[in-house]
Amino acid sequence: MPSEIELKLGVSSGDARRLAARLALVAGGPRRGRLFNTYYDTPALDLWRRGVALRFRRKGNEWLMTVKSGDPAAGGLARRQEWEAPARPGVFDFAIVTDDGLRAFLESRRDGLLPVFSTDFTRAAWIVERSGARVEVAIDRGRIEAIGPKDGAAAVSEAISELELELVEGPSPDALFEIAIDLAAGARLHPMIASKAERGYALAAATPASPARAGPSPIEGGMSPGEAFRAIALDCLTQLQRNEQGIVHGGDAEYLHQARIAIRRLRSAFRTFAPALSPAFVEVYAPRWGALGRRLGGTRDWDVFLAETLSPLENAFPGDADLARLRERALAVQSAARTSAVEALSGPDSGQDYSRLLLAFSAALFRCEPPTIESGKGNRGGKGGKGGKSGKSGKRGGLREFARRRLGKRLGAVRRVARKPARLDEAAWHRLRLAFKRLRYALEFFAPLLPRGRLRRYLEELAAIQDLLGKLNDQTTAGRLIGELHPEDEPISLAAGWIAGRKHLLIQSLADALAGFFALREPW
């Protein structure tokens, strides 16, 4: 089956010119051309819902019809099935599609196909050889335009400025990342997960952006632990990147919350799969994701404080001067924290570091399967990581046994902290919250391998405890933030008293919830 493997990166106009000059030194003058594409779908966008793109491309005096089908890009890299042949515009010959099911699907929609959007861009392309592979490196500059519903005129448009690397010949995508990382040394190249087609559909449908939440776990029982880690890590990157623009452009605070969840899930995946990963791989990348998560975390703390702690206080004590002063100061600090979060993703220096982290981490994930341990070798996970042979690829039970051991280890960590709830101090409650969070993420990662009924009940009870622990943490954080805002000689008794009362009630509720949870049968 024909396939397409490409790496797509966003690039500014200035960097595009500099990259063109560098590529000309390495590979000579580029092939230049103008490409005009019209994408077709039904009024209900049936093709898009199935993950299929259908276009007619004018390339010089030639017209080509192309059908693409495949998964969305992750880490900037896309792998798609592709069929292409000479055609006449608007004449659909789906005989080129060798997938019987897809061909039948397209034939059934033939009569309803209409133009939805177009792309018009110039392409400068070079062939670069690297690591035994031939790669087309192209700079695309132009526009995407949605087709107007009545008169065919462009309704809305969006600029295209991309660097695209496509594997022309070679066994793996390693060369794509090697070339991209070299080029990124002198330019900001940001991995893109939205193809031109996805962006065009968003324009045509006028779909409002919304925060991206985590989806179902992508793992399958036949994977090795290393393969499962890669699938989960790429899923986390996808969630993170789909929330980037909402943060950078000052959208709903939920964008930042979901971006932080993506990073927390990724960090939890490092811990959960540690026995199956190379120590060097973990040591290089886990701290870098941790640092980014902490940089984004300050803003979320202030968002929660203002909405969930200070607002109820103001409602209970309207007109209180101390609370009004507290809000004024909190808003100022929140604004500074938001600026820091935006800088972390898009600033001249930090933004470039973030782009390079995405690119290098994606390259490490795609380069090879993170090594699975044998006989405990390289084990960073304690007793739960022994017996790594069962994680080898090709044994259906390998990942299931690995999951059972790792979930047992996560539950053991929860039990150790929660042994005597009545004696827990603030630091212990915080450790318990983190232990429960890591257990929940591990359960969600391995969910496709576990019995649904028992897992659902277990997660419901766990979520209730996490909610209580989260509220307790919010109150503790609120107390700390108030302390940061107020000089020691200013009165904060009203807020402090409110917080202390809330914490007391939450701790009482937690003791009963923990007893009920530990009585449940584990779903593994």
Secondary structure, DSSP 8 states (H G I E B T S, - for coil): --EEEEEEEE--HHHHHHHHHHHHHHH-S-EEEEEEEEEEE-TT-HHHHTTEEEEEEEETTEEEEEEEEE---BTTEEEEEEEEEE--TT---GGG---HHHHHHHHHHGGG-EEEEEEEEEEEEEEEEETTEEEEEEEEEEEEEEE-TTT--EEEEEEEEEEEEEEEE-SSTHHHHHHHHHHHTTS--EE--S-HHHHHHHHHHT---------S----TTS-HHHHHHHHHHHHHHHHHTTHHHHHTT--HHHHHHHHHHHHHHHHHHHHTGGGS-HHHHHHHHHHHHHHHHHHHHHHHHHHIIIIIIHHHHHHSTT-HHHHHHHHHHHHHHHHHHHHHHHHHHSTTHHHHHHHHHHHHHHHHHHS-----STTTT--SGGGG--GGGGSTT-HHHHHHHHHHHHHHHHHHHHHHTSSGGG--HHHHHHHHHHHHHHHHHHHHTGGGS-HHHHHHHHHHHHHHHHHHHHHHHHHHHHHHHHHHS-TTS--HHHHHHHHHHHHHHHHHHHHHHHHHHTS----
